[in-house]
């Protein structure tokens, strides 16, 4: 049974779902996002399902669908739901068992210190899952600071980091973040106006060799 791969970001709206689709396509993995906060415009699982084209991937429905597009602990509170770590871990184990030789790509919510409850943060779940972590970084003013803070937290918590996937146009940020963080680059995704199955497949082909060597 393969080790699960957890996709996190340095913050919100940095391209985690697109990267999740690319990693899923590159590894012909299964995909799961345990907690979806806000789905008026569709869920991330629906988006990944529309973007992945290989015949092996299974995209699983969310365990928790929360109506409010907010921090999961707030959205859960407003929906009268308690997000339970044990339930997530049990479901993850069942999905990875079902995947067999395929890894399970798990997409997080926001960054590592996004709370699911008063006592459970994304980073806690990564540790409990014993998953390999892929960090998504996107170029914007402040992203170096956010990237290095994320890397420092990963190192302090001894999380199993596979490396970075960079998203958007990068100037010289990519090499500097890699050098300062000590975590390798797994690849870069250029700035694109939109994504479809063809573009996802093309980007997956570029990253496939590195991902297979480092993660699979």
Rosetta blueprint (number, residue, H / E / L):
1 X L
2 X L
3 X L
4 X L
5 X E
6 X E
7 X E
8 X E
9 X E
10 X L
11 X L
12 X L
13 X L
14 X L
15 X L
16 X H
17 X H
18 X H
19 X H
20 X H
21 X H
22 X H
23 X H
24 X H
25 X H
26 X H
27 X H
28 X L
29 X L
30 X E
31 X E
32 X E
33 X L
34 X L
35 X E
36 X E
37 X E
38 X L
39 X L
40 X L
41 X L
42 X L
43 X L
44 X H
45 X H
46 X H
47 X H
48 X H
49 X H
50 X H
51 X H
52 X L
53 X L
54 X L
55 X L
56 X L
57 X L
58 X L
59 X E
60 X L
61 X L
62 X L
63 X L
64 X E
65 X E
66 X E
67 X L
68 X L
69 X L
70 X L
71 X L
72 X H
73 X H
74 X H
75 X H
76 X H
77 X H
78 X H
79 X H
80 X L
81 X L
82 X L
83 X L
84 X L
85 X H
86 X H
87 X H
88 X H
89 X H
90 X H
91 X H
92 X H
93 X H
94 X H
95 X H
96 X H
97 X H
98 X H
99 X H
100 X L
101 X L
102 X L
103 X L
104 X E
105 X E
106 X E
107 X E
108 X L
109 X L
110 X L
111 X L
112 X L
113 X L
114 X L
115 X E
116 X L
117 X L
118 X L
119 X L
120 X L
121 X E
122 X H
123 X H
124 X H
125 X H
126 X H
127 X H
128 X H
129 X H
130 X L
131 X L
132 X E
133 X E
134 X E
135 X E
136 X E
137 X E
138 X E
139 X L
140 X L
141 X L
142 X L
143 X H
144 X H
145 X H
146 X H
147 X H
148 X H
149 X H
150 X H
151 X H
152 X H
153 X H
154 X H
155 X H
156 X H
157 X L
158 X L
159 X L
160 X L
161 X E
162 X E
163 X E
164 X E
165 X E
166 X E
167 X E
168 X L
169 X L
170 X L
171 X L
172 X L
173 X H
174 X H
175 X H
176 X H
177 X H
178 X H
179 X H
180 X H
181 X H
182 X L
183 X L
184 X L
185 X E
186 X E
187 X E
188 X E
189 X E
190 X L
191 X L
192 X L
193 X L
194 X L
195 X L
196 X L
197 X H
198 X H
199 X H
200 X H
201 X H
202 X H
203 X H
204 X H
205 X H
206 X H
207 X H
208 X H
209 X H
210 X H
211 X H
212 X H
213 X H
214 X H
215 X L
216 X L
